[in-house]
Amino acid sequence: MASSSRAAPLAESIAIYERGEALKAHCETLLRTAEARIEKITLSSDGKPTGTEPLDA
């Protein structure tokens, strides 16, 4: 009976870990997408905005 009481928490822990891994992968994908959309504002020598260029992240 002791082993079956340990099995449930272990199975639950594994499921929680797997869910965490899936969330991590999803968040990394969202971050990469957001980083690809960020642009850097370019400035002229007098400090006025002249346009944008891709951000080197």
C-alpha positions as CSV (number, residue, x, y, z in Angstrom):
1,M,0.0,0.0,0.0
2,A,2.9,2.4,0.6
3,S,4.1,2.1,-3.0
4,S,0.6,2.9,-4.4
5,S,0.4,6.0,-2.2
6,R,3.7,7.1,-3.7
7,A,2.7,6.3,-7.2
8,A,-0.1,8.9,-7.4
9,P,2.1,11.8,-6.2
10,L,4.8,10.7,-8.5
11,A,2.5,10.5,-11.5
12,E,1.0,13.9,-10.6
13,S,4.5,15.4,-10.3
14,I,5.5,14.0,-13.7
15,A,2.3,15.4,-15.3
16,I,3.0,18.8,-13.7
17,Y,6.6,18.7,-15.0
18,E,5.4,17.8,-18.5
19,R,2.9,20.7,-18.4
20,G,5.7,23.1,-17.3
21,E,7.8,21.9,-20.2
22,A,5.0,22.5,-22.7
23,L,4.4,26.0,-21.2
24,K,8.1,26.8,-21.4
25,A,8.2,25.8,-25.1
26,H,5.1,27.9,-25.8
27,C,6.5,30.9,-24.1
28,E,9.8,30.7,-25.9
29,T,7.9,30.6,-29.2
30,L,5.9,33.7,-28.2
31,L,9.1,35.4,-27.2
32,R,10.9,34.7,-30.5
33,T,7.9,36.0,-32.4
34,A,7.8,39.2,-30.3
35,E,11.5,39.7,-30.7
36,A,11.2,39.4,-34.5
37,R,8.7,42.2,-34.5
38,I,10.8,44.6,-32.5
39,E,12.5,47.3,-34.4
40,K,15.2,49.8,-33.4
41,I,14.6,53.5,-34.1
42,T,17.5,55.0,-36.1
43,L,18.5,58.6,-35.4
44,S,20.3,61.2,-37.4
45,S,23.5,62.9,-36.2
46,D,21.3,65.6,-34.6
47,G,19.2,63.0,-32.7
48,K,16.1,63.2,-34.8
49,P,14.4,59.9,-35.7
50,T,15.1,58.9,-39.3
51,G,13.4,55.5,-39.5
52,T,13.7,52.0,-38.2
53,E,15.8,48.9,-38.7
54,P,15.6,45.3,-37.3
55,L,16.7,44.9,-33.8
56,D,19.8,42.7,-33.4
57,A,18.6,40.6,-30.5
